[in-house]
Structure formats: C-alpha cells, structure tokens
Amino acid sequence: MILDAFNFSEEEEVEIVRKQFEEAYFTFQPEAIANGDPVMCEFHEAFGTYDTDNHNCLGCNFADITLLIINFLQTHTFQNKIQYAYSTFIVLANLLVERIDTLFNIIDLNETYRAEHFKVLLEIRRWANFLKHPKAFLLTHHPTFSNHSSP
C-alpha cells in the first residue's frame, strides 16, 4: 500500500483509517487518562472551588471533552471512511480548542505567544473552520488528494 499518493481502494482506505485511529487512541489515551481520570481533572486540584473538594467548572469542561475524544478514538475498529472519521475527530478536537481559546482570552494570553507555542490549536481551528465553511470547495465533486507535484 502506497501512502504517498492518496489513490487507494476501499479496502485500503478501511485499513488506513483503522490503523491511524488505533495509533491515535493508543497515543492519546495514556496521556489523557491518569489513574482512571482525565488529566484535565488536575484543574480540580489546582484551582478547586470555594467550599468544595477539588471541583470546578474548568476541570469538568476539559475532562468532558477529553472523554468525548477518547470515546470516539475507542471506535477505531469500526472506522472505515476517511471523510467521516477525520471530520468527526476534527470537530471533537475543535471543541477542546474552543475551550482552551476561551480560557486564553480570559487570561488575555498574547496572540503572538499563542501562535508560537500552540500551533496545533490553530491548525485544528483552521481545519474545523474549513469543514464548517467550505466556500468554493463546495463546488468540487469527490476530490482526490495527492501530494505529487504536477510536471
């Protein structure tokens, strides 16, 4: 199977999608879950809420999105279409990006610093924006992607 040209059979597509999402799951899950809880729950311990035991809205919101992403990635054995799998994953990842961005806005984190140190957030946002607002790409019909340059 050649991945440098994205022209492959349906069977190859299934194999590629499942393998990539399986790898994503086994990479993300151990980093995102510690001791049975999303690592984002550490916001609970770091900030807490007045008169409660380590519980706050930041931790809950970030943990919920982390669990949504993990639940989707767990379905890697059922994924078989690039468009569905990646579109869904990008939308879920963007839910996390939007929450992070809201927090950055609240603390007034400099845009230049964000662009330099959080490049992946911008990339996720751009892909999600493309999915939401395809503009003239809407006029294409079953595009085929290739990274080969034209002669």
C-alpha positions in Angstrom: 0.0 0.0 0.0 1.5 3.3 -1.1 0.6 6.3 1.1 2.4 9.0 -0.9 -0.5 9.1 -3.3 -3.9 9.1 -1.8 -5.5 7.0 -4.6 -6.3 3.6 -2.9 -9.0 1.0 -2.9 -11.9 0.9 -0.4 -10.2 -2.0 1.4 -7.0 0.0 1.7 -9.0 3.0 3.0 -10.5 0.9 5.7 -7.1 -0.4 6.7 -5.5 3.0 6.7 -8.3 4.7 8.7 -8.4 2.0 11.3 -4.7 1.9 11.7 -4.3 5.6 12.0 -7.1 5.9 14.6 -5.9 2.9 16.5 -2.5 4.6 16.7 -4.1 7.9 17.8 -6.1 6.1 20.5 -3.1 4.3 21.9 -1.1 7.5 21.8 -3.7 9.8 23.3 -5.4 7.6 25.9 -2.4 7.0 28.2 -1.5 10.7 28.1 -5.1 11.9 28.6 -6.1 9.5 31.4 -4.1 9.2 34.6 -5.3 6.9 37.5 -8.6 6.4 35.8 -9.5 10.1 35.4 -8.8 12.6 32.6 -5.6 14.6 33.4 -7.7 17.7 32.8 -9.2 16.9 36.2 -6.0 18.2 37.7 -7.6 21.6 37.2 -9.8 20.5 40.1 -6.8 20.0 42.3 -5.0 23.1 41.1 -7.9 25.6 41.4 -10.7 23.9 43.3 -13.9 25.8 44.1 -14.7 27.7 47.2 -16.1 25.4 49.9 -15.9 22.2 47.8 -13.5 19.4 47.5 -11.4 20.0 44.4 -14.2 20.6 41.9 -14.6 23.4 39.4 -16.1 24.2 36.0 -12.7 24.3 34.2 -11.8 20.7 35.2 -15.3 19.4 34.4 -15.4 21.1 30.9 -12.0 20.0 29.9 -12.5 16.5 31.3 -15.8 16.1 29.4 -14.2 16.9 26.1 -11.3 14.7 26.8 -13.7 11.8 27.4 -15.6 12.6 24.2 -12.3 12.4 22.2 -11.3 9.1 23.9 -14.7 7.6 23.3 -14.5 8.4 19.7 -10.9 7.1 19.3 -12.0 3.8 21.0 -14.2 3.2 18.0 -11.1 2.8 15.8 -12.0 -0.8 14.9 -15.3 0.5 13.4 -13.9 3.4 11.4 -13.8 2.8 7.7 -14.1 6.1 5.8 -11.6 8.9 5.8 -14.2 11.7 5.4 -16.3 10.6 8.4 -13.5 9.6 10.7 -11.4 12.7 10.2 -14.3 15.2 10.1 -15.7 13.8 13.3 -12.3 13.8 15.0 -11.6 17.4 13.9 -14.9 18.6 15.2 -14.3 16.9 18.6 -10.8 18.3 18.8 -12.1 21.7 18.0 -14.5 21.5 21.0 -11.4 21.3 23.1 -9.6 24.0 21.2 -12.5 26.4 21.6 -12.5 25.9 25.4 -8.7 26.4 25.5 -9.1 29.5 23.4 -11.8 30.9 25.7 -9.5 30.4 28.7 -6.7 32.1 26.8 -9.0 35.0 26.1 -10.0 35.2 29.8 -6.4 35.4 30.9 -5.5 37.7 27.9 -2.8 35.5 26.6 -0.9 37.3 23.9 -1.8 36.2 20.3 1.9 36.1 19.3 2.6 33.7 22.2 -0.3 31.5 21.2 0.8 31.3 17.6 4.3 30.4 18.6 3.6 27.9 21.4 0.2 26.5 20.5 0.5 25.9 16.7 -1.6 22.7 16.8 -4.6 24.6 18.2 -4.5 27.0 15.2 -4.2 24.1 12.8 -7.2 22.3 14.4 -9.2 25.5 14.3 -8.4 26.0 10.6 -9.5 22.5 9.6 -12.7 22.8 11.6 -13.4 26.2 10.0 -12.8 24.6 6.6 -15.3 21.8 7.5 -17.9 24.4 8.7 -17.3 26.9 5.8 -16.1 25.1 2.7 -16.6 28.1 0.4 -15.8 27.3 -3.2 -14.6 23.8 -2.3 -18.3 23.0 -2.1 -18.2 23.0 -5.9 -15.9 20.0 -6.1 -17.1 16.5 -6.6 -15.4 13.7 -4.8 -12.0 15.2 -4.9 -8.9 13.0 -4.9 -5.9 14.2 -3.0 -2.4 13.6 -4.0 0.9 15.1 -2.8 2.5 14.5 -6.2 3.5 17.7 -7.9 2.4 18.3 -11.5 5.1 18.2 -14.2 
